[in-house]
């Protein structure tokens, strides 16, 4: 037994009538459910991005101090080898 997939447009073209409203209601429910999952995933991504931004803001001054120390060390080392 084979089943032929028929779109709403095909159904209306073959029968000359509009598709039953139940099909449209099912599509709306499925679409709403898909949009809900999509919105949840977007919210999770936003939360992760906010966490990363906060972490970068906290580590910015620390990184600046670290690079300042490395620059001082490199300067002293260069002076020692030039002398």
C-alpha positions in Angstrom: 0.0 0.0 0.0 1.4 3.4 -1.0 0.4 6.8 0.3 0.5 9.8 -1.9 1.3 13.1 -0.2 -1.1 15.8 -1.1 -0.5 19.4 -0.3 -3.4 21.7 0.6 -3.0 23.4 -2.8 -3.2 20.1 -4.6 -6.3 19.0 -2.7 -8.1 22.2 -3.5 -7.1 22.0 -7.2 -8.3 18.4 -7.5 -11.6 18.7 -5.6 -12.5 22.3 -6.4 -13.2 22.9 -2.7 -11.3 24.4 0.1 -9.4 22.1 2.4 -11.1 21.2 5.7 -10.3 23.6 8.5 -9.0 20.8 10.7 -5.9 20.6 8.5 -5.3 24.3 8.9 -5.7 24.1 12.7 -3.2 21.2 12.9 -0.7 23.3 10.9 -1.2 26.2 13.2 -0.6 24.1 16.3 2.5 22.5 14.8 3.8 25.9 13.7 3.2 27.4 17.2 5.0 24.5 18.8 7.9 24.9 16.4 8.0 28.6 17.1 8.0 27.9 20.8 11.0 25.6 20.6 12.8 28.1 18.4 12.1 30.9 20.8 13.4 28.7 23.7 16.6 28.0 21.8 17.1 31.7 21.0 16.6 32.5 24.7 19.2 30.0 25.7 21.6 31.4 23.1 21.0 34.9 24.5 21.7 33.7 28.0 24.9 32.1 27.0 26.0 35.3 25.1 25.3 37.4 28.2 27.3 35.1 30.3 30.3 35.3 27.9 30.0 39.1 27.8 30.0 39.3 31.6 33.0 37.0 31.8 34.9 39.1 29.3 34.1 42.2 31.2 35.5 40.6 34.4 38.7 39.3 32.8 39.5 42.5 30.8 41.4 44.3 33.5 43.1 41.1 34.6 44.3 40.6 31.0 45.5 44.2 30.8 47.6 43.7 34.0 49.0 40.5 32.7 50.1 42.0 29.4 51.6 45.0 31.3 53.7 42.6 33.3 54.8 40.8 30.2 55.7 44.1 28.5 57.8 45.2 31.5 59.6 41.8 31.5 60.3 42.0 27.8 61.6 45.6 28.2 64.0 44.6 31.0 65.2 41.6 29.1 65.8 43.7 26.0 67.8 46.2 28.0 69.9 43.5 29.6 70.8 42.1 26.2 71.6 45.5 24.7 73.9 46.5 27.5 
